[in-house]
Amino acid sequence: MRLSNKVAIVTGAGAGIGRASALRFAAEGARVVAADINEAGAIETADLLPDGSPGEIAPVRVDVTDTASVKAMIQSTVDRFGGLHVLFSNAGIMRDGSAIDLSEDDWDAMFAVNVKGAFLCAKHGVPAMRASGGGSLIITASANSFYAESDIAGYCATKGAAMQLTRAMAIDHGPEGIRVNCICPGWIETAMAAPYLEENPDGREFAGKIAPSGRIGQPNDVAEVALFLASDESSFVTGSLMLVDGGMSAW
Ligand SMILES: NC(=O)c1ccc[n+]([C@@H]2O[C@H](COP(=O)([O-])OP(=O)(O)OC[C@H]3O[C@@H](n4cnc5c(N)ncnc54)[C@H](O)[C@@H]3O)[C@@H](O)[C@H]2O)c1
């Protein structure tokens, strides 16, 4: 049990990477709050936990762009499970477009979820982790934190910001026993990637071709890295930017 006695929150846990991570954490003994703006998705995640699992999943609705909602998520976690040790700030959205084509609303929406959402979770989650004796904050950035792609200018900007937030927070909070790392996935087969894969029948093959590993990633590929960062096995890892892209960025 790599996360026994740990309390974790995973945002964006109603689908994709967040769902896989919440289930993986619970399988290792964590008591997990699966938080998502899509409450039905969060409930479905909790329902997917097999009977007899060593951990527990409590579904919660949260809008990570809203202070009151984030504060309520943190407070209800502490009230229910007695503390907070792991916060996986994973909720994210993507809107297509070059800087010229992207609407201002889409720009604001992406910054609200991908950057302000991570900031609010950290702002209100770190004090709870501090009160619990320290912890691990993980942010889902992207391979696009390092390199850009065509037609997702705003998304790339948010993920660059998420990466720098990680490093800045690792410096600020390391001395109080809080590690801060980000995971930078490449192409992962989730709802976020689905429109691209549907539009491009050879998209899956293409993603496999550009990754030396020869395949597109799956949510569990990311969940395993999140588990490592959440556990005490990574006790000397902070401020790191972990690429989980099948080697795509090695080109
Ligand atoms: N799939 C990929 O190829 C890929 C690559 C790099 C990075 N990422 C990042 O991984 C993270 C997870 O994405 P995914 O691929 O699992 O996509 P997904 O769409 O399956 O999951 C994202 C989840 O975030 C939730 N969410 C959106 N806005 C929210 C809000 N305001 N408050 C709370 N929850 C909210 C959604 O309801 C959804 O359940 C995102 O940060 C994304 O940017 C994904």
PDBQT file of the ligand as one rigid body, heavy atoms in Angstrom, charges set to zero:
ROOT
HETATM    1  N1  LIG A 301      -5.228  14.108 -23.147  1.00  0.00    +0.000 N 
HETATM    2  C1  LIG A 301      -4.080  14.639 -23.502  1.00  0.00    +0.000 C 
HETATM    3  O1  LIG A 301      -3.545  14.344 -24.587  1.00  0.00    +0.000 OA
HETATM    4  C2  LIG A 301      -3.383  15.619 -22.579  1.00  0.00    +0.000 A 
HETATM    5  C3  LIG A 301      -2.076  15.999 -22.887  1.00  0.00    +0.000 A 
HETATM    6  C4  LIG A 301      -1.414  16.890 -22.056  1.00  0.00    +0.000 A 
HETATM    7  C5  LIG A 301      -2.040  17.404 -20.938  1.00  0.00    +0.000 A 
HETATM    8  N2  LIG A 301      -3.319  17.031 -20.663  1.00  0.00    +0.000 N 
HETATM    9  C6  LIG A 301      -3.925  17.603 -19.443  1.00  0.00    +0.000 C 
HETATM   10  O2  LIG A 301      -4.400  16.557 -18.637  1.00  0.00    +0.000 OA
HETATM   11  C7  LIG A 301      -5.430  17.048 -17.762  1.00  0.00    +0.000 C 
HETATM   12  C8  LIG A 301      -6.590  16.078 -17.760  1.00  0.00    +0.000 C 
HETATM   13  O3  LIG A 301      -7.167  16.058 -19.059  1.00  0.00    +0.000 OA
HETATM   14  P1  LIG A 301      -7.759  14.740 -19.742  1.00  0.00    +0.000 P 
HETATM   15  O4  LIG A 301      -6.949  14.455 -20.937  1.00  0.00    +0.000 OA
HETATM   16  O5  LIG A 301      -7.947  13.682 -18.714  1.00  0.00    +0.000 OA
HETATM   17  O6  LIG A 301      -9.128  15.345 -20.271  1.00  0.00    +0.000 OA
HETATM   18  P2  LIG A 301     -10.658  15.084 -19.868  1.00  0.00    +0.000 P 
HETATM   19  O7  LIG A 301     -11.406  16.092 -20.643  1.00  0.00    +0.000 OA
HETATM   20  O8  LIG A 301     -10.978  13.660 -19.999  1.00  0.00    +0.000 OA
HETATM   21  O9  LIG A 301     -10.694  15.460 -18.309  1.00  0.00    +0.000 OA
HETATM   22  C9  LIG A 301     -10.684  16.771 -17.828  1.00  0.00    +0.000 C 
HETATM   23  C10 LIG A 301     -11.636  16.862 -16.650  1.00  0.00    +0.000 C 
HETATM   24  O10 LIG A 301     -11.549  18.184 -16.095  1.00  0.00    +0.000 OA
HETATM   25  C11 LIG A 301     -12.864  18.562 -15.697  1.00  0.00    +0.000 C 
HETATM   26  N3  LIG A 301     -12.987  20.015 -15.594  1.00  0.00    +0.000 N 
HETATM   27  C12 LIG A 301     -13.020  20.915 -16.619  1.00  0.00    +0.000 A 
HETATM   28  N4  LIG A 301     -13.230  22.147 -16.122  1.00  0.00    +0.000 NA
HETATM   29  C13 LIG A 301     -13.313  22.030 -14.772  1.00  0.00    +0.000 A 
HETATM   30  C14 LIG A 301     -13.527  22.959 -13.721  1.00  0.00    +0.000 A 
HETATM   31  N5  LIG A 301     -13.722  24.254 -13.957  1.00  0.00    +0.000 N 
HETATM   32  N6  LIG A 301     -13.535  22.496 -12.442  1.00  0.00    +0.000 NA
HETATM   33  C15 LIG A 301     -13.379  21.174 -12.197  1.00  0.00    +0.000 A 
HETATM   34  N7  LIG A 301     -13.207  20.238 -13.153  1.00  0.00    +0.000 NA
HETATM   35  C16 LIG A 301     -13.157  20.674 -14.433  1.00  0.00    +0.000 A 
HETATM   36  C17 LIG A 301     -13.756  17.995 -16.814  1.00  0.00    +0.000 C 
HETATM   37  O11 LIG A 301     -15.113  17.921 -16.418  1.00  0.00    +0.000 OA
HETATM   38  C18 LIG A 301     -13.110  16.646 -17.054  1.00  0.00    +0.000 C 
HETATM   39  O12 LIG A 301     -13.699  15.622 -16.281  1.00  0.00    +0.000 OA
HETATM   40  C19 LIG A 301      -5.755  18.448 -18.272  1.00  0.00    +0.000 C 
HETATM   41  O13 LIG A 301      -5.129  19.410 -17.451  1.00  0.00    +0.000 OA
HETATM   42  C20 LIG A 301      -5.147  18.469 -19.656  1.00  0.00    +0.000 C 
HETATM   43  O14 LIG A 301      -4.824  19.773 -20.096  1.00  0.00    +0.000 OA
HETATM   44  C21 LIG A 301      -4.000  16.148 -21.442  1.00  0.00    +0.000 A 
ENDROOT
TORSDOF 0
